[in-house]
Amino acid sequence: MATLLENINGRAATVLRELTDVAVHDIYDPLGARLYDAVAQQDGHELREMIAIARRTTGPILELACGAGRFTLPLLALGREVTAVDLSPSMLAILSDRLDAGYVHLRNKLTLVEGDICNFDPGLKFSTVIFGCVTVSLLDLGARSRLFRNMASVLAPEGRFFLSTTAPEGDASLAAPGAPVENVQLIKDSAGMPYCLHEYIVPDRSVREITLIPEDTNTSSRVNVFTTAVRVLPPHQLATELQANNLAVLATHPVRTPGSAHEIVILEVGHRA
């Protein structure tokens, strides 16, 4: 916990210094899973573009790092069969609960798999693979290499692998060059509890730090805070890594991200000629 706290910067760090009893958690741990899901449900970036791309493809879909189903349910609603893989049992439990609550009729088209996307062997090839929510940013170089090697074997000969990433370019009005970028917005968890979402982007734009702090910290009990740091992986860097694993970027699809310090793009990847 101490290491997580030490890695928090900017206004979030200022808030936390005023608190006497704080527990800092990784946002992807079991306690943070439902809060992360609530944040994802309130973020419309990329969903429209990724579903539009999926409409242009055919056959079963492999979804990597599906989480609690932000993309999974819309993909199922297209009438497609989906194999959804995630390492987090907490996230998969939320997705399963959501299916039971209102989407039972889609269960027969969904295969849920708890596993590591870098080593997952589905036993067949897919013509469409989706890896959204800029989740590639959570993987270090070794994990990305394993993932891309895996995708080279999983992807059908004419298949397409769609993954989203960020570019350092964004809304230039947010901060002067060489200065950190800070954004704070109010979000609510699934129970309606408000949190302040602090985004801190380091001066060279290489890392985004996300910290969620309850809006009301005036309490005698422990304050649970959730944080994560994600890399910014420019498209040209991923293109080089993909090439090293016999894959190639065939097209780039922009995602509307007004007011953001980073631009999201979806890379359309196929086998290298």
C-alpha positions in Angstrom: 0.0 0.0 0.0 2.9 2.4 0.8 4.2 2.1 -2.7 0.9 2.9 -4.2 0.5 5.9 -2.0 4.0 7.1 -2.9 3.2 7.0 -6.6 0.2 9.4 -6.3 1.0 12.9 -7.5 -0.7 16.3 -8.0 -4.0 17.3 -6.4 -4.9 13.8 -5.4 -1.7 13.6 -3.3 -2.6 16.9 -1.7 -6.0 15.6 -0.6 -4.6 12.4 0.8 -2.0 14.2 2.9 -4.9 15.7 4.8 -6.3 12.3 5.8 -5.2 10.3 8.8 -6.5 6.9 7.9 -6.2 5.9 4.3 -6.1 2.5 2.5 -4.8 2.7 -1.0 -5.8 -0.2 -3.4 -5.1 -1.0 -7.0 -8.2 -0.2 -8.9 -8.2 -3.6 -10.5 -8.2 -5.6 -7.2 -11.4 -7.3 -6.1 -12.4 -4.4 -3.9 -12.0 -1.9 -6.7 -13.7 -4.1 -9.4 -17.2 -2.7 -9.1 -15.9 0.9 -8.9 -13.8 0.4 -12.0 -16.9 -1.0 -13.7 -18.9 2.1 -12.7 -16.2 4.3 -14.2 -16.1 2.3 -17.4 -19.9 2.5 -17.8 -19.7 6.3 -17.6 -17.0 6.5 -20.3 -18.5 6.5 -23.8 -15.1 6.9 -25.5 -14.3 4.2 -28.1 -17.4 2.0 -27.6 -19.3 3.5 -30.5 -16.3 3.2 -32.8 -15.4 -0.4 -31.8 -19.0 -1.6 -32.2 -19.2 0.1 -35.7 -16.0 -1.8 -36.6 -17.4 -5.1 -35.4 -20.5 -4.6 -37.5 -18.3 -4.7 -40.6 -16.8 -8.1 -39.7 -18.3 -11.6 -39.7 -18.1 -14.7 -37.6 -17.4 -15.3 -33.9 -15.5 -12.7 -32.0 -12.7 -13.1 -29.5 -12.7 -10.3 -26.9 -9.6 -9.9 -24.8 -9.7 -8.4 -21.3 -13.5 -8.1 -21.4 -13.8 -6.9 -17.8 -17.4 -6.5 -16.7 -18.7 -6.5 -20.3 -18.6 -2.9 -21.5 -18.0 -4.2 -25.0 -19.2 -7.7 -24.5 -22.9 -7.0 -24.2 -23.1 -4.7 -27.3 -21.2 -7.3 -29.3 -23.7 -10.0 -28.2 -26.5 -7.7 -29.2 -25.2 -7.8 -32.7 -26.1 -11.5 -32.8 -22.5 -12.6 -32.8 -21.0 -15.4 -30.8 -18.4 -14.0 -28.4 -15.6 -15.7 -26.4 -14.7 -13.2 -23.7 -11.4 -13.6 -21.7 -10.3 -11.9 -18.6 -7.9 -12.6 -15.8 -10.0 -11.1 -13.0 -12.7 -13.4 -11.5 -14.2 -10.3 -9.8 -14.8 -8.7 -13.2 -16.2 -11.8 -14.8 -18.6 -12.2 -11.8 -19.9 -8.7 -12.5 -20.4 -9.6 -16.1 -22.2 -12.9 -15.2 -24.5 -11.1 -12.7 -25.3 -8.5 -15.4 -26.2 -11.3 -17.8 -28.5 -12.9 -15.2 -30.1 -9.6 -14.4 -31.3 -8.7 -17.9 -29.5 -10.5 -20.7 -30.1 -14.2 -20.0 -31.2 -14.7 -23.6 -27.7 -13.8 -24.8 -25.9 -16.4 -22.6 -26.0 -19.2 -25.2 -23.8 -17.0 -27.5 -21.2 -16.2 -24.9 -18.2 -18.2 -23.7 -16.6 -16.8 -20.6 -13.0 -17.7 -19.9 -10.9 -16.8 -16.8 -7.4 -16.7 -18.1 -4.3 -14.8 -19.1 -4.8 -13.2 -22.5 -1.1 -13.4 -23.3 -1.2 -17.2 -23.1 -4.8 -18.1 -23.9 -5.3 -20.9 -26.4 -8.9 -21.0 -27.7 -8.2 -24.1 -29.7 -9.5 -22.4 -32.9 -8.7 -19.4 -35.0 -10.8 -16.2 -35.0 -11.4 -13.7 -37.8 -12.2 -10.9 -35.4 -10.3 -10.2 -32.2 -11.1 -7.1 -30.1 -8.8 -5.6 -27.4 -10.4 -2.4 -26.2 -10.4 0.2 -23.4 -6.7 1.0 -24.1 -5.9 -2.1 -21.9 -2.7 -2.8 -23.8 -1.3 0.1 -21.8 -1.4 -2.1 -18.7 1.0 -4.6 -20.2 4.8 -4.3 -20.0 7.0 -5.0 -23.0 7.4 -8.7 -22.2 3.6 -9.2 -21.8 2.9 -7.4 -25.0 5.4 -9.6 -26.9 3.7 -12.7 -25.5 0.3 -11.3 -26.4 1.3 -10.4 -30.0 2.9 -13.8 -30.5 -0.3 -15.4 -29.3 -2.4 -13.3 -31.6 -0.3 -14.3 -34.6 -1.3 -17.9 -34.0 -4.9 -17.2 -33.0 -5.8 -14.9 -35.8 -7.2 -16.5 -39.0 -5.3 -15.9 -42.2 -7.4 -12.9 -43.3 -8.5 -12.1 -39.7 -8.3 -8.7 -38.0 -7.1 -7.8 -34.6 -8.4 -4.5 -33.3 -6.7 -2.9 -30.4 -7.0 0.6 -29.0 -4.1 2.7 -27.7 -3.3 6.4 -27.0 -1.2 8.9 -28.7 0.5 11.7 -26.8 -1.3 14.3 -28.9 -4.5 15.6 -27.5 -6.2 18.9 -26.5 -3.2 21.3 -26.6 -5.1 23.9 -24.5 -5.0 21.7 -21.4 -1.5 22.5 -20.4 1.8 24.1 -21.6 4.4 21.8 -23.1 6.6 20.2 -20.4 4.0 20.7 -17.7 1.8 18.0 -16.1 -1.9 17.8 -17.0 -4.5 17.4 -14.3 -8.2 16.8 -14.7 -10.7 16.1 -11.9 -14.2 14.9 -12.5 -17.0 13.6 -10.4 -18.3 10.1 -10.9 -20.5 7.7 -9.0 -20.2 4.1 -8.2 -23.0 1.6 -8.8 -24.6 2.5 -5.4 -24.6 6.2 -6.2 -21.6 7.1 -4.0 -19.7 10.0 -5.5 -16.0 9.9 -6.1 -13.5 12.4 -7.4 -11.6 10.9 -10.3 -8.1 12.6 -10.4 -6.2 12.2 -13.7 -2.5 13.2 -13.5 -0.5 13.0 -16.7 3.3 13.3 -16.3 5.1 16.2 -18.1 6.4 14.0 -20.9 2.9 12.5 -21.4 4.3 9.0 -21.1 2.1 7.9 -18.1 -1.4 8.6 -16.9 -2.1 8.2 -13.2 -5.7 7.7 -12.2 -6.8 8.0 -8.5 -10.4 7.7 -7.2 -11.1 9.4 -3.8 -14.5 9.5 -2.1 -15.9 13.0 -2.5 -16.8 13.0 1.2 -13.6 12.3 3.2 -15.0 13.9 6.4 -15.4 10.6 8.2 -13.9 8.9 11.3 -13.6 5.6 9.5 -10.9 4.5 7.0 -11.0 6.1 3.5 -10.6 3.6 0.7 -8.8 5.1 -2.3 -8.2 3.4 -5.6 -5.4 4.1 -8.1 -3.6 2.9 -11.2 -0.9 4.1 -13.6 -1.1 3.3 -17.3 1.5 3.7 -20.0 1.0 5.8 -23.1 2.0 3.6 -26.0 2.0 5.5 -29.2 0.8 3.7 -32.4 4.3 3.8 -34.0 5.7 2.0 -31.0 3.1 -0.8 -31.1 3.5 -1.0 -34.9 7.2 -1.9 -34.4 6.4 -4.5 -31.7 3.6 -6.0 -33.9 6.0 -6.3 -36.8 8.5 -8.2 -34.7 5.7 -10.8 -34.1 4.7 -11.1 -37.8 1.7 -8.8 -37.5 1.2 -5.4 -39.2 -1.0 -2.3 -38.7 -3.2 -2.2 -41.8 -5.3 0.9 -40.8 -5.8 3.3 -38.0 -9.3 4.4 -36.8 -9.6 7.6 -34.8 -11.7 7.9 -31.7 -13.4 11.2 -30.7 -11.8 12.3 -27.4 -12.6 16.0 -27.0 -11.1 17.7 -24.0 -8.6 14.9 -23.5 -4.8 15.2 -23.1 -4.5 12.0 -25.2 -6.0 10.9 -28.4 -7.3 7.3 -28.6 -6.9 5.4 -31.8 -7.9 1.9 -32.8 -5.3 -0.1 -34.7 -6.5 -2.6 -37.3 -3.9 -5.4 -37.4 -3.5 -8.4 -39.6 -0.8 -10.9 -40.5 2.3 -9.4 -42.0 2.6 -10.0 -45.7 
